[in-house]
Amino acid sequence: MKLVILDRDGVINKELKWVETPDEFEFIDGAIEAIANFKKAGYITAIATNQSHIDRGRFSVADLDAIHDKMLKELRSNGGDIDKIVYCPSFDNSDPRRKPNPGMLLELLAHFNVEPNDAVFIGDYERDMQAGYDAGCHLILVENKHGDGEYHNMPDYLKEKTTFVKSLLEASKVIEKWK
Ligand SMILES: [Mg+2]
């Protein structure tokens, strides 16, 4: 594995109805340690997140940057880092970058010149797994606030490719074993 791509809300931070200010960004237990583990293992780490509130006019790119500045500061002071963050501001489901479409993941694979087979996408919704599947990445689904509800939403072809875990910290341990 060379590249670990993370969904953000529900994987790194608690998924509230909205996360529009730095104060509303709250790490999930173990997520900081998990991202430090990725760094220690030498993986490139990236985030691919749908942020349609931008095009909906609920918050600005500057607001998103402020949230990410806070996140990165906390991660870096604990031995972790994120090498690149990509987001999709659109709420148009036909936008090739908006998950479940794979555009953002393909962009990251090309940017880092990594083969899909050397990349894993970690998300918490079926739409994440679909995007990762279409990009050709390995797939890990973190159980989110809906418990294992996503498992039941997923078609068999996605379930077969997906490793199911309870947290990002557990995901980091699973990936270590794949080496
Ligand atoms: Mg999510």
Residues whose N, C-alpha, C, O or C-beta is under 5 A from the ligand:
A	BS01	MG	D7 R8 D9 G10 D124
